[in-house]
Structure formats: C-alpha cells, structure tokens
Amino acid sequence: MAKEIFLSVIIPAYNEEKRLPKTLEKIHEYLREKEFDYEIIVVDDGSRDATVQVAEKYRSVEPKLRLVKNPKNMGKGYAVRNGMLNGRGKYLLFTDSDLSTPITEFDSFLPELEKGYDVVIGSRALAESDIKIRQPLYRVLMGKVFNLIVRTMFWTSIRDTQCGFKCFSSRAAKAVFPKQEVWGFGFDVEVLFIARKLGFKILEFPVEWSDSPDTRVSPIKDSVRMFLELLKIRWKLLKL
C-alpha cells in the first residue's frame, strides 16, 4: 500500500530553465531529510525555453517529481490552481520558482497548520519578517499602495497578500481552488478571500524573504491588470 503523501510542493514555472535546477535541488535536499512522504509538482505555464526538458531530466532521477503542463501560457494564477488541484498531499504548499522565501520556512508553518489553521501565508510585512534583500524603493511603494487598496476593498487586516509562499490544508485547497477565476498576479487576493468567505482559518506568518532581480512583474502593465482583477474579485465575492 502506497504511503500517504503528507506535503505537495507546487512550483509554477514560466521560462525557468536557468533557475529551476537549483530550486529543485534545494527543495529535494530539504525534503529528503523529512520522515513524511512528499511530492513536488512543477507546473509549466507554456514556457518557450527548456523548462519542460529540465523538469523531465530531473524527474528521470527523482520519481517524487511530477510535471504538469498548462495548454499554453495562462498566467501564474492558472498555473498555481492547476498544481493545487493536482496535488495529493495532506498539505499543499506553493512557492515561487526563485525561492525568494526558502523552503525551510515550512518548518515554521507546520506547527501552525497542526494547531488547526487551514491556510498559512508567508508575509514580508510583519515586524518579525526577515527581509534579506529588499526590493527597489519604487516596488516597495507600489506594494504598500496595493496592499492598502486590498485592505480597504476587502476589510482585512492581512498586511501582505502577495508573498509567493502559501500553504493550504487539502480540505481548504479542494474547496477554494475550483472557485478561482483570476489567472494573473491578483489570484493571491482571490484565493485568500474565497477561503475567508468559506470560513477557513487563515494565519499570516512572518518569513525570511529576498528580492529576486529577475522578477516577471511589469510595474505599469501588471499594476493596472491587478487593479482590474481586484474589481473582478470584489464583485465575485459579493455574490458568493
């Protein structure tokens, strides 16, 4: 009888042939030392480089890795959703492919999940957060404005909805992600407030974080898109 998978780690990947090998090795190095069973799911979001080949090569020597392919480039939100819905773990963690938050932060999340929280989200905005490499000032200001808008529109005390390190219980993931409709960077807001609307317990938790110079977020185009996504989410939540 196969062992129950305790943790699924989901990595959305778009044109990540350079960063993915080091990321996979770090995650496996961490998880190999654990007593629980696990799986790693790389979700290729229609990459135009060798991301798929890199994942397949790694899978040939590490059977705990699974590759899921989006039909085309759909957006980070779609990639995360696809990975979370394919995950089989008791807990499902999604993390950015640059590991801006180290995978070792799951050690801090697990006790909170076992206390009964359904969703634990990494935060860069709490007093205890450990920011190793800061973003450029303009991005810091953009983030503060975005989070102010989110807190105003959704009546929430969450300080940082956008950190790409979030863990869901299987029960919460199966309830939340089928309802997700935002495929862009605003998806974090949508899944958090679907979870809140459904009554799941959410904890914002301080994490270590380092800025990546290779960010894919466009300051102007994606900011406009994310604001439009917030309006869509607000309207949707009023109907839930």
N, C-alpha and C positions, 0 to 999 in steps of 0.2 A: 504493500500500500504506500502510495506516494506521501511524502511529508507535506503537511500544510504549509503553504507559503506565508510567512509572517510579514515580510516587507516587500512591496513593489516600489522600485525607484524608476520614475518616469523622466526621461530626458528628451524634451523637444529639440529637434536639430534641423537647422536650415543652413546649408553650406558650411558645415563644421568639420571638414576633413582635417584641418590643422589642429584644432583644439580637442577633438573627440578622443584620440588615442590616450592622451594624458589624463583626461577626465575619467575615462573608463577604467584605467589602471588605478587611479586614486580611489574610485568607488569600490572596485573589487578588493583592493588592498585593505580597505576598511571593513568590508562586509565578510571577507574570508575569516576574520578573527571572531566573528559572532557565532553564537550557538544556534541561532534561529536560521531557518531557511529563507531564501530571498530570490528575487528575480530582478533583472534590470531590463527596462524596455526603452529602446531608442526609437523615437518616432521621427521618421524622415518626412519633412514637410516639402517634398518636391525639390530637393536640392539639385543644383546644376553642377556640383563638383563631385568628388569621390566619397561623400559622406556614407552612402549606402555600401560601397565597397569596403570602407574602413570598418563599418559595423559588422558586415558579413565576415570579414577576416578575423575580427575579434571573436565572433560567435563560434568560429571553427575550433577555437581552443578553449572557449569558455561557454559551456552549454547553458548557463544560467542567464545568458543574454538573449533577448528576443528583439527582433526588428519588425516594426510596424510601419507601413508606408501609407502616407496620405495620397489620394488620387492625383493631386497637383499641389502647388504652393497655396495653402489655405489660410495661413496665419498661425501665430503662436497659440492663440486660444483654442483653435481647432485641434492642433497637434497635442496640446495638453489633454483636452477632452478625449481624444482618440486613445491616448495612452492610459488615462484613468479608467476608461470603460473596458480596456483590455486587461487591466491589472487584476491579479488573482490574490493579492495579499490581504492579510487582516488589516494592515495599514498601507496606505498608498501615498508616497512622497513624490512631489515633482520638484525638480531642481533645474536651474539654468545650466546650459552646457559649458559655461565658463567657470562653474563652481565659485561664483562670487561669494556665496556662503559655503564654507567647507562642509562636506558630507558628514563630518564628525559631529556637527551640531545636532544630528538626530539623537545623539546620546542624551541631550538635554530635553528634547521633545518627548521621548518615550515615557518618562515618569508622568508627564502631564497627560498624555493620552491614556495611560493606565489609571489615572485618577478619575477619568470619565469625560474628558474633553473629546469632542467629536472632530474638531478641526483645530490644529495648532499652526499658526502662521509666523514666519520669521519677520522681525521688524528691525529697521535701521534707525527708528525714530525715538526709541525709548532711552532713558538715562543710562541704562545698563548695556546698551548696544555697543559693540566694539568695532568701530569703523577704522580699518587698517589703511585703506587708500580711499580718499574722498573723491567725489565727483567734482568736475569743474563747477565753479560758482553758479553759472547760468543754469546748469542742470539741477543743482540743489534748489535754487529759487523756483524753477519750474515744478519740481516735485512738491515743494511746500504749497504752492498755489493749487496744484492738482488735488492734493490731499485735503486742503481747506474746502475746495469745492465738493469733494466727496463727503466730507463730514457734514457739510451744510445740506446737501441734497438728500442724504440718507440717514441723517440723525444718528450718527455713530461716533463712538469715542476711539475707534481704530485710527492710529496715527500713521500707519504705513500699510496700504493695501497692495503695493506693487512689488514688494520683495519677492523674488522668484524662488522661494523655498517654503513650501506649504505641505502639510501632511493631513490627510483625511482618514478617518476610520472607513472600513469597507462599507458599512451601513450608510454613512454620510455620502460617500462618493457615489454609491449606486442611486441615491435619491437626488443628488444635486446635479451631477454632470449630464444626465439625459435632458435636463431642462435648460442647459446652457445654450445660448444662441449667438453670443458675441465671439467672433473669431480673432479679433485684433487684440491689442495690448490692454484694452479695457476689460478683458474677460475676468481678471482677478476680482474686480469690483462685483461683477455679476455673480460669480460663484459664491463669494462671501455672503452676499445679501440674499441669495436664494437659500443658502444654509441657515442664515438667521431667520428668514421667513418661515422655514420649515421647522424651526425650534431646536436646531443643533447648537451645542455649546462650543463657542469659539474662544480661543485664547491667543492674544498677541504676545509674542515671546521675543526677548532680545537675542540677537545673533551677532556673530562675527561676520563682517562683510568687507569686500574690497572691490573698488570700481574696476571695470574692465575697459580698456581703451578701445576695444573692438565692438562696442555696443551697436546694435542694429536699429536703435530708436532714432528717428529723424525729429529734431527739435520742433520744427514747424508742422510738417505734414502729419506726423503721428499725434502731435498735441491736438490738432483740430479733429482728427479722427477719433481720438479718445474722448473728447468732449461730446461729440455726436453720439458716441457709444453710451456715455453716461445718460444722455437724454433717453435713449432707447431702453436702457436698463430701468431707469426711473419709471417710465411708462409701463414696462412689463411688470415690475414689482407691485404696482398699484392694482394690477389685475390678478395677481396670484392669490 
